[in-house]
Amino acid sequence: MKNRYDFLYLFDCQDANPNGDPDAGNLPRTDVETGQGLVTDVCLKRKIRNFVQLTKKGDDTHRIYFTDGAVLNNLHKEAQEAVGIPAAEAKSPKDGKKDKATQWMCDHYYDIRTFGAVMSMEINCGQVRGPVQISFARSIDPIVSSEHAITRSSVTNEKDAEKERTMGRKFTVPYGLYKAQGFVNPFLAEQTGFSEADLQLLWGSLENAFQFDQSAARPAGSMNPRALIVFKHDTALGEAPSHVLFDMVKVVKKDGVETPRSISDYEIIIDEEKLPKGVQIIRRPV
């Protein structure tokens, strides 16, 4: 990769829970001071991982490191065996062999060469700083968490068989438009082997992040990507600070809208007159 990239990602949520907080009874995450909704970077990366795993299944160079039920030391052991590290050196490989194991992991795992990973465990494959980083997503306006009582006609234990039903709660956000920011570092990309093809897969993953992520908490059509605005620099160092580019994009409510309930209640404005020389905007419809 020869170019630096900055990008903005907009997605919305309607009558769904975009990212429940397990420490708060699975309530949608919010900034307690502003009331704005939050979605963690880990949540967004999970959706990218899931899409890559789904579409590249069976491709040995697009494995996913962080998967449900994965035993990470077993993955490290495979890498060490592949580069000839004896079991006696598993914790502290000698003669630069650890670097070979690290590179093997980058070559075979898409999420490691994209986001990085700490692999210095009992079986040591080193550490990787990933070229792609994504921020928390924050809603443009404050959100409301709606609480819904639900009933279940079945019971878990036989001792409760006489009960007619049990009660539970479900939380949704009536509507929220969220914005996340991202960055692609070409210098780290060179170190991990993150390629232009990997970059295109990243864009495709963001554009389809919610297509195969439906669940009871996020039913079909309740979460949708709305814009992926990519700033491409002519050089690896870049032509402007990230915040200057991000500040060019304004997301505002349309006149007369007090309570947004759809993307049509907002206007996305890009002030291209302020675009620095050597930077081009790639707008991808989603």
N, C-alpha and C positions, 0 to 999 in steps of 0.2 A: 504494500500500500504506500502511495506517495502523498496522500492528502489527509488533512485533518477534517473531521466532520463534527458539527454541533447539530443537535436536532431537538425539536419540540414534538411531543406526542399528546394529542387530545383524545379523550374517550369519555363516553357518558354512561350513566347508570339510571335505569328507571324501574322502580318497584323491585329492587334487588338489593342484596348485600354485597358490595364490591370486595370487601376485605374485612371480615369480622375479627374482633380482638378477643382471643381466648381468655385473656385475663379480665375481661369485662363482660362475661356472659355472651360473647360473640356479637356484641354491639358493633355497628359500623365504626371504624376508627375516625376520630375527630380531633381537631386542635381545640383544646378546652377553652382557650382564650378567645378565639375568633369564630368558632363554630364551623370552620371549614372542614370538609371531609378529607381524609388521608387514605392513600393506598401505598403500602410499603414497596420499596425497590425489590425486595425479595419476592413479593407477590407477582410483580411484573416479570421478573426473570424466570419465575416458575412457569408462566404461561409461554414464554419463549422456548424454554426447555421442552415443555410438553409438545409444542408444535413441531419442533425439530425432531424429537423422538418419534412422533407420529408419521411425519413425512419422509424421514430418512431411515426408517427402521431397516436394519440389516446392513446399513452402510458402516463399515468398520472405522471410517474416519469421522463419523458423526455420532459417536456414542454420547450418552449423557452420564456425567459423573454422579450428580446428585439426583437419585431416583428413590422411590419408595422401597424400603427394605434393603437398600444396597449396603454391603459390608465393605467399607472403603479400604481396609487393609488388604482384603482379597484382591481388589483392583490394583493396589500398589504392588502386591506380590507378583501379579502377572507382568507388570511393567518391568520390575527388577529382573525377573527371569528372562524376559525378552532381550534385555541389554546385557545379560551375563553377570549380574550381581549375585554372589553366593549368599546363602541364607545367613551365614555367620556375620555378614556385613549389613544386614537389613536395616539396622538402626542408624549406622554411620558408614555409608558406602565410601570406599577409598578410591584414590586416583581419578577423581572427577567423574566417577560413574553415576553419582547422583544426578548430575546435569543431564546425562543421557536418559535416565529414567524420567526426569522432568519433561524433556523434549518428547519422549515417547507418549507421555500422557497428553501433552498438547496436540500431538499429531493425531491421536485417536479419539479425543473427547472434545466435542464442539464447545461445551460450556466452559471448559478449562481454558482453552485458547481465546475465548471470548470474554469471560468475566473473571478469570483467574480462580485460584483455589489455594488453600493451605493444606499441604500433603506431608508435612513433617511430623509424622506420627511414629508408632512402633516400627512400621515398615516405611522408611523415609524416601519420599519422592520429591522433596523440596517444596518450594513455594512459587506461585506464579501471580504476578500482577496483571490483571486483565486489561486489554485496551478499551473495552466498552464498559462504561459506567452509566447507570440510570438513577435519577433522584427519586425520592418519594413523589407520588402524584398528589396534588392538592386541588381541591375543588375551587372553581372560580368564585362561587358564592357560598355562604354558609348553607349547610344541609340540615335536614330534619330527619331524625331516626324515628320511624314509625314502628310501634310495637303491636304485634298481632297475637291474640290468644288462639291456640290451636288445640284440637282434641285428638285422642287416639283411642280407637275402640278395642285395641288389643292390650294385653298386659305382659310384662316381662316375666314375672314369677307366678308360680301356681298359687301361692298364698294370696295373691291379689285378684284371683279369678272372679271373685264375687263383685268386684268393682265394675261399674258399667263403662267407665272411660277414665283416661288420665289426661292431664292438662300439660301444655307446654307453651313456649313463646317463640315467636319468629320476628326478626327485625328486618326492615327494609328501608331503603332511601327512596322517597317518592321521585326525586330527580336530582342529579348532580352531574355537572360537566367538570372533568378533572384534567389537569395539565401536569405532565412530567417533562423533565429536561434530561438530555443525554449527551454523551461525548464519546468520540472515537479517537484514540491516541495512536497515530501511525508508528511512533517509535516503539511502543509496547507491542503493537501488532507485528512488527518485524521480529521481535523476540519470541512471540508465541506461535507465529505462523498463521495468524489471522489474515485471511486473504480477501480479495475483492469478491470472490464467490461467497465467502462467509458473510461479508457485509450485505450482499443482496439477500441472503437468507435471513439476516437479521431484520431487514426492512419488511420482507414478506411475513416474518413471524409477527411483527408488530401489527401489520395490516390484518392479520387473521388471528390475533391473539385470543379472541373470545369465541371464535367460530366453533371450536370443539371443546369448549370449557363449560358448557351448560350443566347446570345442576339445579336442585330444588332451591338453593339460595340465589342462583343466577340463571333463571329460565331463558329459553331461546329468545333472542331479540331484546333482552333486557340490558345488555351491555354491548356497546358498539364503538369501534374506533371511528373518530370523526376527522382527524387530520394528522398527517405526519409531515412536518415541515423540516426539511433537511438543508443545512447550510454547508456547502462544500467549499473548502479553501483551496487555493491554487498551490499552496505549499504545505509541507509537513508541520511547520511551526504555526502556521495560520496568519491571517491578516488582521484579526481583531479579537478582543477578549470575548469570551462566551456571553457575558451578561449584556454586552452591547448588541449582539445579535438577538438574544432573547427579548430584549426590551423593544425591538422593532415590531414584535407581534403583540397585538392587543386583542383581547377577547372581552367584548362588552355586550351587555343586554341591550336589545333593541328598544327604541322609544316606546313607552307605554307598558313595558313588561315589568311587573313587580315580582311575580312568583314564576320563575322559569320552570317549564315542564317538558321541554323538548329542545333539540339542537336549533330548531328554527327560531327560538327566542333569543338567540345570540348572533352576533356578527363577529367574524374573524377578520381583523384588519392587519395587513402587513405594510409597513411604511418603507417601501423599496427605495425611496429617495435617499434614505440613510444607509443604504447598503454599501459597506466599504469596498473599495477596489480590490479585486482579487478574490472576492467571495461571490458565489452564485447560489441562488435558492432553487432547490429541487422540491417541488410540491407534488406530493403523491396523493391522488384521490383515493379515499377509502370508504 
